[in-house]
Amino acid sequence: MAVSMTPDGTRAAAALAWQQPDGTIALRLLYDVTGSPIDVKALGEDIDKDARKLGALKVGIDPLTDAELAKYLRKPVKKISGQEYANASAQFVNLVTAGRIRWQDAEAVTDDLAWTARKDHDDTGHFQAVRMSDDHAIPAALASIRAVWLASGPSTARARIY
């Protein structure tokens, strides 16, 4: 699971991603909320309750924007920023291009991706997914990128004994 909140606290999202037996990554947007500002404590407690109920192993955050929300999450919190976020951005693009991400209940992700741009870092091809315009936030896309990054690593599923 991963969360993303706008710096002004008016929109936040939480996404859940997991590996499926066929090798694809399933993605579901659990929250896409707005407020003036959002009640961060209430939202954080709701996200934490759902994370535990759904069996989320970690919650990915951006430490620059999501630290206040992370205070209310009891699951291990994984900071995903800098180079790791660049890797997560590239992995997300690669998985989408390959048709290996399947999402449901995630119309806001689709909408946010239309406002997402590639910010190149240097001549090596490294980039990060960022908002295309300062007046259009993309927390659903950012939470999804981080959730897919966490889910696309080695499987953490328990071994099955037959």
C-alpha atoms as one frame of an Amber mdcrd trajectory, in Angstrom:
protein
   0.000   0.000   0.000   1.096   3.589  -0.515  -0.311   7.007   0.246   0.137
  10.479  -1.192  -1.091  13.820   0.092  -0.788  17.211  -1.550   1.465  19.673
   0.298  -1.516  21.971   0.948  -3.475  19.081   2.531  -6.496  19.390   0.235
  -6.291  16.014  -1.543  -4.963  12.602  -0.589  -4.983   9.100  -2.028  -4.166
   5.581  -0.898  -3.508   2.705  -3.290  -3.089  -1.018  -2.729  -1.088  -3.219
  -5.110  -0.261  -6.921  -5.068   1.232  -9.607  -7.274  -1.171 -11.955  -8.979
  -0.402 -15.605  -9.839  -0.106 -14.760 -13.552   2.734 -12.290 -12.894   0.649
  -9.134 -13.269   0.304  -6.487 -10.583  -3.206  -5.713  -9.358  -3.846  -2.112
  -8.336  -6.807  -0.722  -6.447  -7.335   2.853  -5.336  -8.765   2.722  -1.821
  -9.001   6.451  -1.130  -9.120   9.612  -3.192 -10.370  12.305  -0.844 -10.511
  16.076  -0.725 -10.917  18.595   2.076 -10.151  22.173   3.048  -7.951  20.832
   4.563  -8.353  17.086   5.019  -8.730  15.776   8.577  -5.372  13.973   8.471
  -5.863  12.119  11.749  -9.243  10.674  10.728  -7.986   9.739   7.254  -4.803
   8.188   8.638  -6.752   6.088  11.125  -9.132   4.900   8.375  -6.245   4.014
   6.061  -4.472   2.171   8.869  -7.612   0.186   9.690  -8.015  -0.819   6.031
  -4.286  -1.607   5.659  -4.499  -4.048   8.560  -7.788  -5.544   7.347  -6.437
  -6.036   3.815  -3.109  -7.463   4.971  -0.825  -4.697   3.670   2.750  -5.480
   4.668   4.145  -1.953   4.219   2.924   1.535   3.430   4.989   3.602   1.015
   5.198   7.361   1.509   7.017  10.436   0.255   8.683  11.805   3.405   8.382
  15.370   2.078   4.585  15.372   1.756   3.180  12.355   3.593   4.929  12.387
   6.987   1.925  13.848   8.820  -0.364  11.155   7.407   2.224   8.459   8.194
   1.986   9.301  11.931  -1.321   7.467  12.034  -0.180   4.316  10.212   0.973
   1.401  12.371   2.254  -0.728   9.489   5.943  -0.419   8.691   6.303   2.790
   6.699   8.706   2.755   3.733  10.054   6.106   2.558  10.227   6.107  -1.239
  11.917   9.209  -2.612  14.959  10.312  -4.604  16.642   7.572  -6.608  14.279
   4.918  -5.331  11.301   6.970  -6.527  13.006   7.349  -9.920  13.278   3.552
 -10.046   9.623   3.242  -8.999   8.597   5.670 -11.753  10.507   3.702 -14.389
   9.137   0.376 -13.109   5.574   1.710 -13.249   6.031   2.914 -16.844   7.600
  -0.405 -17.856   4.789  -2.431 -16.284   2.073  -0.261 -17.857   3.788  -0.476
 -21.264   4.039  -4.256 -20.946   0.366  -4.520 -19.944   1.286  -6.048 -16.591
  -0.717  -3.710 -14.325  -4.424  -4.381 -13.898  -6.439  -1.806 -11.994  -9.979
  -1.541 -10.771 -11.852   1.110  -8.822  -9.143   3.504  -9.972 -10.651   6.091
 -12.303  -8.728   8.808 -10.425  -5.451   7.032 -11.300  -6.320   7.198 -14.985
  -7.299  10.861 -14.633  -4.111  11.727 -12.704  -1.876   9.941 -15.206  -3.156
  12.320 -17.890  -1.623  15.133 -15.774   1.631  13.289 -15.056   4.880  14.206
 -16.798   8.368  12.771 -17.010  11.057  14.871 -15.288  14.419  13.843 -16.751
  17.454  14.026 -14.460  20.427  13.713 -16.760  21.707  12.083 -19.921  21.482
   8.596 -18.381  17.731   8.381 -18.908  16.791   8.536 -15.220  13.487  10.281
 -14.599  10.720  10.748 -12.077   6.970  10.970 -12.589   5.814  14.446 -11.536
   2.739  16.620 -11.951   2.527  18.335 -15.316   1.030  21.499 -13.870   1.313
  23.132 -10.458  -2.440  23.694 -10.412  -3.327  20.009 -10.908  -2.351  17.580
  -8.124  -1.779  13.871  -8.889  -1.866  12.007  -5.542  -3.695   8.972  -6.986
  -0.925   8.483  -9.551   1.848   9.049  -6.993   0.354   6.612  -4.468  -0.118
   4.062  -7.253   3.481   4.361  -8.445   4.772   3.732  -4.918   2.316   0.884
  -4.244   3.244  -0.858  -7.495   6.948  -0.420  -6.634   6.425  -2.192  -3.308
   4.356  -4.956  -4.933   6.718  -5.545  -7.856   9.602  -6.690  -5.683  10.179
 -10.287  -4.649   6.973 -11.923  -3.582   6.362 -11.823   0.143   3.611 -14.410
  -0.008   3.912 -17.267   2.417   5.006 -20.568   0.918   2.183 -22.998   0.335
   2.607 -26.556   1.518   0.663 -29.181  -0.388
